[in-house]
């Protein structure tokens, strides 16, 4: 997770934050999946299931924001920060 987070860099601080958080949430899901495979404790399994559900939702929201952010940046005139057209 840490390596993926260190490699996640965007065009600006906001995009970088979103990309790093996506990797952070993916790491939380991976840890939860390991627990689900290896731990029979019902209380921990319930927490892991909840974590995976929440992480999936947050990843989807962040990915949507990144897609919208990138498409908005593409609609700006290069170097001006102003919309084209």
PDB file of N, CA, C and O in Angstrom:
ATOM      1  N   UNK A   1       0.834  -1.188   0.000  1.00  0.00           N
ATOM      2  CA  UNK A   1       0.000   0.000   0.000  1.00  0.00           C
ATOM      3  C   UNK A   1       0.874   1.244   0.000  1.00  0.00           C
ATOM      4  O   UNK A   1       0.596   2.200  -0.724  1.00  0.00           O
ATOM      5  N   UNK A   2       1.929   1.238   0.809  1.00  0.00           N
ATOM      6  CA  UNK A   2       2.755   2.443   0.911  1.00  0.00           C
ATOM      7  C   UNK A   2       3.461   2.763  -0.405  1.00  0.00           C
ATOM      8  O   UNK A   2       3.573   3.929  -0.784  1.00  0.00           O
ATOM      9  N   UNK A   3       3.934   1.734  -1.095  1.00  0.00           N
ATOM     10  CA  UNK A   3       4.582   1.944  -2.379  1.00  0.00           C
ATOM     11  C   UNK A   3       3.591   2.501  -3.397  1.00  0.00           C
ATOM     12  O   UNK A   3       3.912   3.437  -4.129  1.00  0.00           O
ATOM     13  N   UNK A   4       2.403   1.936  -3.445  1.00  0.00           N
ATOM     14  CA  UNK A   4       1.378   2.419  -4.375  1.00  0.00           C
ATOM     15  C   UNK A   4       1.001   3.865  -4.055  1.00  0.00           C
ATOM     16  O   UNK A   4       0.800   4.675  -4.959  1.00  0.00           O
ATOM     17  N   UNK A   5       0.906   4.181  -2.764  1.00  0.00           N
ATOM     18  CA  UNK A   5       0.578   5.557  -2.380  1.00  0.00           C
ATOM     19  C   UNK A   5       1.694   6.516  -2.783  1.00  0.00           C
ATOM     20  O   UNK A   5       1.421   7.625  -3.240  1.00  0.00           O
ATOM     21  N   UNK A   6       2.946   6.098  -2.617  1.00  0.00           N
ATOM     22  CA  UNK A   6       4.056   6.989  -2.960  1.00  0.00           C
ATOM     23  C   UNK A   6       4.124   7.248  -4.462  1.00  0.00           C
ATOM     24  O   UNK A   6       4.612   8.295  -4.889  1.00  0.00           O
ATOM     25  N   UNK A   7       3.643   6.310  -5.257  1.00  0.00           N
ATOM     26  CA  UNK A   7       3.676   6.462  -6.715  1.00  0.00           C
ATOM     27  C   UNK A   7       2.458   7.201  -7.262  1.00  0.00           C
ATOM     28  O   UNK A   7       2.448   7.592  -8.430  1.00  0.00           O
ATOM     29  N   UNK A   8       1.452   7.394  -6.449  1.00  0.00           N
ATOM     30  CA  UNK A   8       0.211   8.037  -6.908  1.00  0.00           C
ATOM     31  C   UNK A   8       0.372   9.555  -6.837  1.00  0.00           C
ATOM     32  O   UNK A   8       0.302  10.153  -5.764  1.00  0.00           O
ATOM     33  N   UNK A   9       0.585  10.156  -7.988  1.00  0.00           N
ATOM     34  CA  UNK A   9       0.763  11.603  -8.063  1.00  0.00           C
ATOM     35  C   UNK A   9      -0.122  12.169  -9.159  1.00  0.00           C
ATOM     36  O   UNK A   9      -0.205  11.619 -10.257  1.00  0.00           O
ATOM     37  N   UNK A  10      -0.776  13.268  -8.847  1.00  0.00           N
ATOM     38  CA  UNK A  10      -1.659  13.899  -9.809  1.00  0.00           C
ATOM     39  C   UNK A  10      -1.079  15.186 -10.346  1.00  0.00           C
ATOM     40  O   UNK A  10       0.069  15.537 -10.072  1.00  0.00           O
ATOM     41  N   UNK A  11      -1.894  15.882 -11.116  1.00  0.00           N
ATOM     42  CA  UNK A  11      -1.488  17.126 -11.753  1.00  0.00           C
ATOM     43  C   UNK A  11      -1.448  18.289 -10.769  1.00  0.00           C
ATOM     44  O   UNK A  11      -0.817  19.311 -11.036  1.00  0.00           O
ATOM     45  N   UNK A  12      -2.120  18.134  -9.633  1.00  0.00           N
ATOM     46  CA  UNK A  12      -2.153  19.193  -8.623  1.00  0.00           C
ATOM     47  C   UNK A  12      -2.377  18.540  -7.259  1.00  0.00           C
ATOM     48  O   UNK A  12      -2.642  17.339  -7.193  1.00  0.00           O
ATOM     49  N   UNK A  13      -2.276  19.301  -6.175  1.00  0.00           N
ATOM     50  CA  UNK A  13      -2.425  18.697  -4.838  1.00  0.00           C
ATOM     51  C   UNK A  13      -3.760  17.988  -4.619  1.00  0.00           C
ATOM     52  O   UNK A  13      -3.801  16.958  -3.946  1.00  0.00           O
ATOM     53  N   UNK A  14      -4.834  18.507  -5.162  1.00  0.00           N
ATOM     54  CA  UNK A  14      -6.146  17.884  -4.979  1.00  0.00           C
ATOM     55  C   UNK A  14      -6.198  16.517  -5.646  1.00  0.00           C
ATOM     56  O   UNK A  14      -6.661  15.542  -5.055  1.00  0.00           O
ATOM     57  N   UNK A  15      -5.724  16.460  -6.869  1.00  0.00           N
ATOM     58  CA  UNK A  15      -5.723  15.183  -7.587  1.00  0.00           C
ATOM     59  C   UNK A  15      -4.763  14.198  -6.917  1.00  0.00           C
ATOM     60  O   UNK A  15      -5.062  13.008  -6.818  1.00  0.00           O
ATOM     61  N   UNK A  16      -3.625  14.685  -6.465  1.00  0.00           N
ATOM     62  CA  UNK A  16      -2.675  13.818  -5.773  1.00  0.00           C
ATOM     63  C   UNK A  16      -3.307  13.230  -4.520  1.00  0.00           C
ATOM     64  O   UNK A  16      -3.159  12.037  -4.255  1.00  0.00           O
ATOM     65  N   UNK A  17      -4.003  14.046  -3.750  1.00  0.00           N
ATOM     66  CA  UNK A  17      -4.696  13.564  -2.555  1.00  0.00           C
ATOM     67  C   UNK A  17      -5.665  12.449  -2.924  1.00  0.00           C
ATOM     68  O   UNK A  17      -5.666  11.389  -2.297  1.00  0.00           O
ATOM     69  N   UNK A  18      -6.489  12.685  -3.941  1.00  0.00           N
ATOM     70  CA  UNK A  18      -7.495  11.693  -4.340  1.00  0.00           C
ATOM     71  C   UNK A  18      -6.835  10.394  -4.771  1.00  0.00           C
ATOM     72  O   UNK A  18      -7.291   9.317  -4.386  1.00  0.00           O
ATOM     73  N   UNK A  19      -5.777  10.473  -5.560  1.00  0.00           N
ATOM     74  CA  UNK A  19      -5.104   9.264  -6.045  1.00  0.00           C
ATOM     75  C   UNK A  19      -4.439   8.497  -4.906  1.00  0.00           C
ATOM     76  O   UNK A  19      -4.479   7.267  -4.879  1.00  0.00           O
ATOM     77  N   UNK A  20      -3.833   9.210  -3.977  1.00  0.00           N
ATOM     78  CA  UNK A  20      -3.205   8.550  -2.825  1.00  0.00           C
ATOM     79  C   UNK A  20      -4.268   7.910  -1.924  1.00  0.00           C
ATOM     80  O   UNK A  20      -4.044   6.825  -1.389  1.00  0.00           O
ATOM     81  N   UNK A  21      -5.403   8.558  -1.751  1.00  0.00           N
ATOM     82  CA  UNK A  21      -6.468   7.986  -0.925  1.00  0.00           C
ATOM     83  C   UNK A  21      -7.062   6.739  -1.578  1.00  0.00           C
ATOM     84  O   UNK A  21      -7.437   5.796  -0.882  1.00  0.00           O
ATOM     85  N   UNK A  22      -7.149   6.730  -2.902  1.00  0.00           N
ATOM     86  CA  UNK A  22      -7.625   5.530  -3.592  1.00  0.00           C
ATOM     87  C   UNK A  22      -6.715   4.359  -3.244  1.00  0.00           C
ATOM     88  O   UNK A  22      -7.197   3.273  -2.920  1.00  0.00           O
ATOM     89  N   UNK A  23      -5.414   4.571  -3.309  1.00  0.00           N
ATOM     90  CA  UNK A  23      -4.473   3.501  -2.980  1.00  0.00           C
ATOM     91  C   UNK A  23      -4.560   3.119  -1.503  1.00  0.00           C
ATOM     92  O   UNK A  23      -4.445   1.942  -1.162  1.00  0.00           O
ATOM     93  N   UNK A  24      -4.758   4.082  -0.645  1.00  0.00           N
ATOM     94  CA  UNK A  24      -4.922   3.811   0.789  1.00  0.00           C
ATOM     95  C   UNK A  24      -6.137   2.914   1.020  1.00  0.00           C
ATOM     96  O   UNK A  24      -6.058   1.941   1.770  1.00  0.00           O
ATOM     97  N   UNK A  25      -7.246   3.237   0.385  1.00  0.00           N
ATOM     98  CA  UNK A  25      -8.467   2.445   0.538  1.00  0.00           C
ATOM     99  C   UNK A  25      -8.306   1.051  -0.067  1.00  0.00           C
ATOM    100  O   UNK A  25      -8.831   0.077   0.473  1.00  0.00           O
ATOM    101  N   UNK A  26      -7.588   0.953  -1.179  1.00  0.00           N
ATOM    102  CA  UNK A  26      -7.309  -0.368  -1.755  1.00  0.00           C
ATOM    103  C   UNK A  26      -6.505  -1.217  -0.773  1.00  0.00           C
ATOM    104  O   UNK A  26      -6.729  -2.423  -0.664  1.00  0.00           O
ATOM    105  N   UNK A  27      -5.575  -0.593  -0.063  1.00  0.00           N
ATOM    106  CA  UNK A  27      -4.811  -1.309   0.951  1.00  0.00           C
ATOM    107  C   UNK A  27      -5.694  -1.802   2.081  1.00  0.00           C
ATOM    108  O   UNK A  27      -5.518  -2.919   2.566  1.00  0.00           O
ATOM    109  N   UNK A  28      -6.649  -0.974   2.507  1.00  0.00           N
ATOM    110  CA  UNK A  28      -7.598  -1.391   3.539  1.00  0.00           C
ATOM    111  C   UNK A  28      -8.433  -2.576   3.092  1.00  0.00           C
ATOM    112  O   UNK A  28      -8.728  -3.473   3.882  1.00  0.00           O
ATOM    113  N   UNK A  29      -8.811  -2.575   1.826  1.00  0.00           N
ATOM    114  CA  UNK A  29      -9.574  -3.707   1.303  1.00  0.00           C
ATOM    115  C   UNK A  29      -8.721  -4.965   1.271  1.00  0.00           C
ATOM    116  O   UNK A  29      -9.197  -6.049   1.607  1.00  0.00           O
ATOM    117  N   UNK A  30      -7.464  -4.825   0.869  1.00  0.00           N
ATOM    118  CA  UNK A  30      -6.580  -5.993   0.794  1.00  0.00           C
ATOM    119  C   UNK A  30      -6.374  -6.606   2.175  1.00  0.00           C
ATOM    120  O   UNK A  30      -6.402  -7.827   2.326  1.00  0.00           O
ATOM    121  N   UNK A  31      -6.168  -5.764   3.179  1.00  0.00           N
ATOM    122  CA  UNK A  31      -5.987  -6.261   4.545  1.00  0.00           C
ATOM    123  C   UNK A  31      -7.262  -6.957   5.017  1.00  0.00           C
ATOM    124  O   UNK A  31      -7.201  -8.008   5.656  1.00  0.00           O
ATOM    125  N   UNK A  32      -8.403  -6.376   4.705  1.00  0.00           N
ATOM    126  CA  UNK A  32      -9.679  -6.980   5.100  1.00  0.00           C
ATOM    127  C   UNK A  32      -9.894  -8.318   4.424  1.00  0.00           C
ATOM    128  O   UNK A  32     -10.409  -9.251   5.040  1.00  0.00           O
ATOM    129  N   UNK A  33      -9.503  -8.420   3.162  1.00  0.00           N
ATOM    130  CA  UNK A  33      -9.653  -9.692   2.442  1.00  0.00           C
ATOM    131  C   UNK A  33      -8.793 -10.780   3.072  1.00  0.00           C
ATOM    132  O   UNK A  33      -9.225 -11.928   3.180  1.00  0.00           O
ATOM    133  N   UNK A  34      -7.577 -10.428   3.490  1.00  0.00           N
ATOM    134  CA  UNK A  34      -6.709 -11.402   4.169  1.00  0.00           C
ATOM    135  C   UNK A  34      -7.375 -11.867   5.459  1.00  0.00           C
ATOM    136  O   UNK A  34      -7.399 -13.060   5.762  1.00  0.00           O
ATOM    137  N   UNK A  35      -7.912 -10.921   6.211  1.00  0.00           N
ATOM    138  CA  UNK A  35      -8.581 -11.294   7.458  1.00  0.00           C
ATOM    139  C   UNK A  35      -9.751 -12.227   7.181  1.00  0.00           C
ATOM    140  O   UNK A  35      -9.944 -13.204   7.904  1.00  0.00           O
ATOM    141  N   UNK A  36     -10.531 -11.941   6.148  1.00  0.00           N
ATOM    142  CA  UNK A  36     -11.685 -12.775   5.825  1.00  0.00           C
ATOM    143  C   UNK A  36     -11.251 -14.203   5.489  1.00  0.00           C
ATOM    144  O   UNK A  36     -11.980 -15.153   5.777  1.00  0.00           O
ATOM    145  N   UNK A  37     -10.089 -14.360   4.892  1.00  0.00           N
ATOM    146  CA  UNK A  37      -9.603 -15.686   4.513  1.00  0.00           C
ATOM    147  C   UNK A  37      -8.993 -16.444   5.690  1.00  0.00           C
ATOM    148  O   UNK A  37      -9.022 -17.674   5.722  1.00  0.00           O
ATOM    149  N   UNK A  38      -8.441 -15.705   6.659  1.00  0.00           N
ATOM    150  CA  UNK A  38      -7.633 -16.360   7.674  1.00  0.00           C
ATOM    151  C   UNK A  38      -8.171 -16.275   9.101  1.00  0.00           C
ATOM    152  O   UNK A  38      -7.626 -16.932   9.988  1.00  0.00           O
ATOM    153  N   UNK A  39      -9.197 -15.506   9.349  1.00  0.00           N
ATOM    154  CA  UNK A  39      -9.636 -15.307  10.722  1.00  0.00           C
ATOM    155  C   UNK A  39     -11.096 -15.726  10.882  1.00  0.00           C
ATOM    156  O   UNK A  39     -11.966 -15.186  10.200  1.00  0.00           O
ATOM    157  N   UNK A  40     -11.374 -16.661  11.756  1.00  0.00           N
ATOM    158  CA  UNK A  40     -12.753 -17.123  11.947  1.00  0.00           C
ATOM    159  C   UNK A  40     -13.559 -16.252  12.926  1.00  0.00           C
ATOM    160  O   UNK A  40     -14.760 -16.471  13.083  1.00  0.00           O
ATOM    161  N   UNK A  41     -12.930 -15.278  13.580  1.00  0.00           N
ATOM    162  CA  UNK A  41     -13.634 -14.475  14.584  1.00  0.00           C
ATOM    163  C   UNK A  41     -14.783 -13.709  13.934  1.00  0.00           C
ATOM    164  O   UNK A  41     -14.547 -12.872  13.063  1.00  0.00           O
ATOM    165  N   UNK A  42     -16.020 -13.981  14.342  1.00  0.00           N
ATOM    166  CA  UNK A  42     -17.176 -13.357  13.677  1.00  0.00           C
ATOM    167  C   UNK A  42     -17.216 -11.833  13.825  1.00  0.00           C
ATOM    168  O   UNK A  42     -17.634 -11.137  12.900  1.00  0.00           O
ATOM    169  N   UNK A  43     -16.797 -11.321  14.949  1.00  0.00           N
ATOM    170  CA  UNK A  43     -16.829  -9.870  15.150  1.00  0.00           C
ATOM    171  C   UNK A  43     -15.838  -9.171  14.214  1.00  0.00           C
ATOM    172  O   UNK A  43     -16.168  -8.157  13.599  1.00  0.00           O
ATOM    173  N   UNK A  44     -14.630  -9.715  14.111  1.00  0.00           N
ATOM    174  CA  UNK A  44     -13.646  -9.133  13.197  1.00  0.00           C
ATOM    175  C   UNK A  44     -14.069  -9.292  11.743  1.00  0.00           C
ATOM    176  O   UNK A  44     -13.850  -8.389  10.936  1.00  0.00           O
ATOM    177  N   UNK A  45     -14.665 -10.411  11.402  1.00  0.00           N
ATOM    178  CA  UNK A  45     -15.140 -10.622  10.036  1.00  0.00           C
ATOM    179  C   UNK A  45     -16.217  -9.596   9.679  1.00  0.00           C
ATOM    180  O   UNK A  45     -16.246  -9.074   8.565  1.00  0.00           O
ATOM    181  N   UNK A  46     -17.095  -9.317  10.634  1.00  0.00           N
ATOM    182  CA  UNK A  46     -18.136  -8.315  10.398  1.00  0.00           C
ATOM    183  C   UNK A  46     -17.504  -6.938  10.171  1.00  0.00           C
ATOM    184  O   UNK A  46     -17.929  -6.195   9.287  1.00  0.00           O
ATOM    185  N   UNK A  47     -16.489  -6.604  10.971  1.00  0.00           N
ATOM    186  CA  UNK A  47     -15.801  -5.320  10.785  1.00  0.00           C
ATOM    187  C   UNK A  47     -15.104  -5.263   9.423  1.00  0.00           C
ATOM    188  O   UNK A  47     -15.126  -4.234   8.748  1.00  0.00           O
ATOM    189  N   UNK A  48     -14.490  -6.373   9.033  1.00  0.00           N
ATOM    190  CA  UNK A  48     -13.799  -6.414   7.743  1.00  0.00           C
ATOM    191  C   UNK A  48     -14.787  -6.259   6.588  1.00  0.00           C
ATOM    192  O   UNK A  48     -14.497  -5.561   5.617  1.00  0.00           O
ATOM    193  N   UNK A  49     -15.942  -6.899   6.685  1.00  0.00           N
ATOM    194  CA  UNK A  49     -16.963  -6.754   5.644  1.00  0.00           C
ATOM    195  C   UNK A  49     -17.436  -5.306   5.542  1.00  0.00           C
ATOM    196  O   UNK A  49     -17.606  -4.772   4.447  1.00  0.00           O
ATOM    197  N   UNK A  50     -17.643  -4.686   6.690  1.00  0.00           N
ATOM    198  CA  UNK A  50     -18.068  -3.280   6.707  1.00  0.00           C
ATOM    199  C   UNK A  50     -16.981  -2.400   6.099  1.00  0.00           C
ATOM    200  O   UNK A  50     -17.273  -1.497   5.315  1.00  0.00           O
ATOM    201  N   UNK A  51     -15.735  -2.663   6.459  1.00  0.00           N
ATOM    202  CA  UNK A  51     -14.620  -1.892   5.923  1.00  0.00           C
ATOM    203  C   UNK A  51     -14.550  -2.019   4.412  1.00  0.00           C
ATOM    204  O   UNK A  51     -14.379  -1.021   3.713  1.00  0.00           O
ATOM    205  N   UNK A  52     -14.681  -3.237   3.900  1.00  0.00           N
ATOM    206  CA  UNK A  52     -14.606  -3.445   2.460  1.00  0.00           C
ATOM    207  C   UNK A  52     -15.734  -2.711   1.733  1.00  0.00           C
ATOM    208  O   UNK A  52     -15.515  -2.128   0.672  1.00  0.00           O
ATOM    209  N   UNK A  53     -16.922  -2.740   2.298  1.00  0.00           N
ATOM    210  CA  UNK A  53     -18.056  -2.031   1.690  1.00  0.00           C
ATOM    211  C   UNK A  53     -17.786  -0.526   1.644  1.00  0.00           C
ATOM    212  O   UNK A  53     -17.983   0.118   0.614  1.00  0.00           O
ATOM    213  N   UNK A  54     -17.341   0.015   2.755  1.00  0.00           N
ATOM    214  CA  UNK A  54     -17.072   1.454   2.832  1.00  0.00           C
ATOM    215  C   UNK A  54     -15.919   1.856   1.910  1.00  0.00           C
ATOM    216  O   UNK A  54     -15.978   2.892   1.248  1.00  0.00           O
ATOM    217  N   UNK A  55     -14.875   1.033   1.873  1.00  0.00           N
ATOM    218  CA  UNK A  55     -13.714   1.348   1.044  1.00  0.00           C
ATOM    219  C   UNK A  55     -14.091   1.336  -0.433  1.00  0.00           C
ATOM    220  O   UNK A  55     -13.666   2.210  -1.188  1.00  0.00           O
ATOM    221  N   UNK A  56     -14.885   0.351  -0.850  1.00  0.00           N
ATOM    222  CA  UNK A  56     -15.341   0.302  -2.252  1.00  0.00           C
ATOM    223  C   UNK A  56     -16.094   1.577  -2.624  1.00  0.00           C
ATOM    224  O   UNK A  56     -15.876   2.147  -3.692  1.00  0.00           O
ATOM    225  N   UNK A  57     -16.974   2.012  -1.741  1.00  0.00           N
ATOM    226  CA  UNK A  57     -17.764   3.218  -2.003  1.00  0.00           C
ATOM    227  C   UNK A  57     -16.853   4.444  -2.102  1.00  0.00           C
ATOM    228  O   UNK A  57     -17.012   5.268  -3.002  1.00  0.00           O
ATOM    229  N   UNK A  58     -15.914   4.561  -1.190  1.00  0.00           N
ATOM    230  CA  UNK A  58     -15.026   5.723  -1.209  1.00  0.00           C
ATOM    231  C   UNK A  58     -14.112   5.698  -2.431  1.00  0.00           C
ATOM    232  O   UNK A  58     -13.837   6.748  -3.011  1.00  0.00           O
ATOM    233  N   UNK A  59     -13.642   4.528  -2.826  1.00  0.00           N
ATOM    234  CA  UNK A  59     -12.831   4.425  -4.047  1.00  0.00           C
ATOM    235  C   UNK A  59     -13.651   4.896  -5.243  1.00  0.00           C
ATOM    236  O   UNK A  59     -13.158   5.672  -6.062  1.00  0.00           O
ATOM    237  N   UNK A  60     -14.889   4.440  -5.353  1.00  0.00           N
ATOM    238  CA  UNK A  60     -15.749   4.836  -6.474  1.00  0.00           C
ATOM    239  C   UNK A  60     -15.955   6.351  -6.495  1.00  0.00           C
ATOM    240  O   UNK A  60     -15.898   6.970  -7.557  1.00  0.00           O
ATOM    241  N   UNK A  61     -16.191   6.940  -5.341  1.00  0.00           N
ATOM    242  CA  UNK A  61     -16.392   8.395  -5.265  1.00  0.00           C
ATOM    243  C   UNK A  61     -15.128   9.145  -5.668  1.00  0.00           C
ATOM    244  O   UNK A  61     -15.193  10.124  -6.412  1.00  0.00           O
ATOM    245  N   UNK A  62     -13.985   8.689  -5.179  1.00  0.00           N
ATOM    246  CA  UNK A  62     -12.718   9.346  -5.520  1.00  0.00           C
ATOM    247  C   UNK A  62     -12.390   9.173  -6.999  1.00  0.00           C
ATOM    248  O   UNK A  62     -11.935  10.117  -7.645  1.00  0.00           O
ATOM    249  N   UNK A  63     -12.614   7.980  -7.538  1.00  0.00           N
ATOM    250  CA  UNK A  63     -12.368   7.766  -8.966  1.00  0.00           C
ATOM    251  C   UNK A  63     -13.267   8.650  -9.822  1.00  0.00           C
ATOM    252  O   UNK A  63     -12.837   9.163 -10.855  1.00  0.00           O
ATOM    253  N   UNK A  64     -14.508   8.826  -9.396  1.00  0.00           N
ATOM    254  CA  UNK A  64     -15.416   9.701 -10.133  1.00  0.00           C
ATOM    255  C   UNK A  64     -14.913  11.139 -10.080  1.00  0.00           C
ATOM    256  O   UNK A  64     -14.931  11.843 -11.090  1.00  0.00           O
ATOM    257  N   UNK A  65     -14.463  11.576  -8.902  1.00  0.00           N
ATOM    258  CA  UNK A  65     -13.942  12.941  -8.765  1.00  0.00           C
ATOM    259  C   UNK A  65     -12.732  13.127  -9.677  1.00  0.00           C
ATOM    260  O   UNK A  65     -12.625  14.143 -10.364  1.00  0.00           O
ATOM    261  N   UNK A  66     -11.824  12.157  -9.689  1.00  0.00           N
ATOM    262  CA  UNK A  66     -10.625  12.261 -10.527  1.00  0.00           C
ATOM    263  C   UNK A  66     -11.025  12.359 -11.991  1.00  0.00           C
ATOM    264  O   UNK A  66     -10.488  13.192 -12.721  1.00  0.00           O
ATOM    265  N   UNK A  67     -11.952  11.529 -12.429  1.00  0.00           N
ATOM    266  CA  UNK A  67     -12.388  11.556 -13.828  1.00  0.00           C
ATOM    267  C   UNK A  67     -12.985  12.923 -14.185  1.00  0.00           C
ATOM    268  O   UNK A  67     -12.697  13.471 -15.249  1.00  0.00           O
ATOM    269  N   UNK A  68     -13.803  13.457 -13.305  1.00  0.00           N
ATOM    270  CA  UNK A  68     -14.412  14.774 -13.553  1.00  0.00           C
ATOM    271  C   UNK A  68     -13.364  15.876 -13.509  1.00  0.00           C
ATOM    272  O   UNK A  68     -13.396  16.803 -14.318  1.00  0.00           O
ATOM    273  N   UNK A  69     -12.441  15.776 -12.571  1.00  0.00           N
ATOM    274  CA  UNK A  69     -11.378  16.769 -12.430  1.00  0.00           C
ATOM    275  C   UNK A  69     -10.505  16.787 -13.683  1.00  0.00           C
ATOM    276  O   UNK A  69     -10.159  17.852 -14.195  1.00  0.00           O
ATOM    277  N   UNK A  70     -10.154  15.599 -14.169  1.00  0.00           N
ATOM    278  CA  UNK A  70      -9.307  15.514 -15.360  1.00  0.00           C
ATOM    279  C   UNK A  70     -10.040  16.012 -16.597  1.00  0.00           C
ATOM    280  O   UNK A  70      -9.443  16.686 -17.437  1.00  0.00           O
ATOM    281  N   UNK A  71     -11.325  15.691 -16.723  1.00  0.00           N
ATOM    282  CA  UNK A  71     -12.063  16.150 -17.903  1.00  0.00           C
ATOM    283  C   UNK A  71     -12.253  17.657 -17.848  1.00  0.00           C
ATOM    284  O   UNK A  71     -12.259  18.315 -18.888  1.00  0.00           O
ATOM    285  N   UNK A  72     -12.407  18.212 -16.659  1.00  0.00           N
ATOM    286  CA  UNK A  72     -12.506  19.667 -16.512  1.00  0.00           C
ATOM    287  C   UNK A  72     -11.207  20.353 -16.860  1.00  0.00           C
ATOM    288  O   UNK A  72     -11.211  21.421 -17.472  1.00  0.00           O
ATOM    289  N   UNK A  73     -10.082  19.747 -16.473  1.00  0.00           N
ATOM    290  CA  UNK A  73      -8.776  20.313 -16.788  1.00  0.00           C
ATOM    291  C   UNK A  73      -8.526  20.265 -18.285  1.00  0.00           C
ATOM    292  O   UNK A  73      -7.908  21.175 -18.838  1.00  0.00           O
ATOM    293  N   UNK A  74      -9.001  19.212 -18.953  1.00  0.00           N
ATOM    294  CA  UNK A  74      -8.800  19.085 -20.392  1.00  0.00           C
ATOM    295  C   UNK A  74      -9.612  20.132 -21.154  1.00  0.00           C
ATOM    296  O   UNK A  74      -9.258  20.488 -22.278  1.00  0.00           O
ATOM    297  N   UNK A  75     -10.684  20.622 -20.560  1.00  0.00           N
ATOM    298  CA  UNK A  75     -11.537  21.607 -21.226  1.00  0.00           C
ATOM    299  C   UNK A  75     -10.978  23.018 -21.090  1.00  0.00           C
ATOM    300  O   UNK A  75     -11.524  23.955 -21.673  1.00  0.00           O
ATOM    301  N   UNK A  76      -9.888  23.186 -20.322  1.00  0.00           N
ATOM    302  CA  UNK A  76      -9.293  24.500 -20.155  1.00  0.00           C
ATOM    303  C   UNK A  76      -8.234  24.745 -21.225  1.00  0.00           C
ATOM    304  O   UNK A  76      -7.577  23.814 -21.691  1.00  0.00           O
ATOM    305  N   UNK A  77      -8.080  26.004 -21.601  1.00  0.00           N
ATOM    306  CA  UNK A  77      -7.025  26.361 -22.551  1.00  0.00           C
ATOM    307  C   UNK A  77      -5.675  26.103 -21.893  1.00  0.00           C
ATOM    308  O   UNK A  77      -5.478  26.460 -20.732  1.00  0.00           O
ATOM    309  N   UNK A  78      -4.752  25.496 -22.611  1.00  0.00           N
ATOM    310  CA  UNK A  78      -3.445  25.147 -22.024  1.00  0.00           C
ATOM    311  C   UNK A  78      -2.759  26.369 -21.418  1.00  0.00           C
ATOM    312  O   UNK A  78      -2.627  27.410 -22.061  1.00  0.00           O
ATOM    313  N   UNK A  79      -2.327  26.220 -20.176  1.00  0.00           N
ATOM    314  CA  UNK A  79      -1.558  27.247 -19.497  1.00  0.00           C
ATOM    315  C   UNK A  79      -2.349  28.427 -18.969  1.00  0.00           C
ATOM    316  O   UNK A  79      -1.769  29.323 -18.355  1.00  0.00           O
ATOM    317  N   UNK A  80      -3.667  28.458 -19.190  1.00  0.00           N
ATOM    318  CA  UNK A  80      -4.431  29.625 -18.748  1.00  0.00           C
ATOM    319  C   UNK A  80      -5.302  29.353 -17.548  1.00  0.00           C
ATOM    320  O   UNK A  80      -5.657  30.274 -16.812  1.00  0.00           O
ATOM    321  N   UNK A  81      -5.649  28.102 -17.342  1.00  0.00           N
ATOM    322  CA  UNK A  81      -6.589  27.785 -16.274  1.00  0.00           C
ATOM    323  C   UNK A  81      -7.997  28.250 -16.577  1.00  0.00           C
ATOM    324  O   UNK A  81      -8.878  28.213 -15.718  1.00  0.00           O
ATOM    325  N   UNK A  82      -8.202  28.698 -17.830  1.00  0.00           N
ATOM    326  CA  UNK A  82      -9.513  29.204 -18.233  1.00  0.00           C
ATOM    327  C   UNK A  82     -10.162  28.232 -19.215  1.00  0.00           C
ATOM    328  O   UNK A  82      -9.476  27.591 -20.012  1.00  0.00           O
ATOM    329  N   UNK A  83     -11.482  28.131 -19.152  1.00  0.00           N
ATOM    330  CA  UNK A  83     -12.177  27.253 -20.098  1.00  0.00           C
ATOM    331  C   UNK A  83     -11.956  27.713 -21.538  1.00  0.00           C
ATOM    332  O   UNK A  83     -11.813  28.903 -21.821  1.00  0.00           O
ATOM    333  N   UNK A  84     -11.934  26.730 -22.432  1.00  0.00           N
ATOM    334  CA  UNK A  84     -11.846  27.066 -23.856  1.00  0.00           C
ATOM    335  C   UNK A  84     -13.233  27.348 -24.388  1.00  0.00           C
ATOM    336  O   UNK A  84     -14.232  26.907 -23.819  1.00  0.00           O
ATOM    337  N   UNK A  85     -13.288  28.076 -25.468  1.00  0.00           N
ATOM    338  CA  UNK A  85     -14.556  28.271 -26.149  1.00  0.00           C
ATOM    339  C   UNK A  85     -15.302  29.400 -25.714  1.00  0.00           C
ATOM    340  O   UNK A  85     -16.392  29.655 -26.227  1.00  0.00           O
TER     341      UNK A  85
END
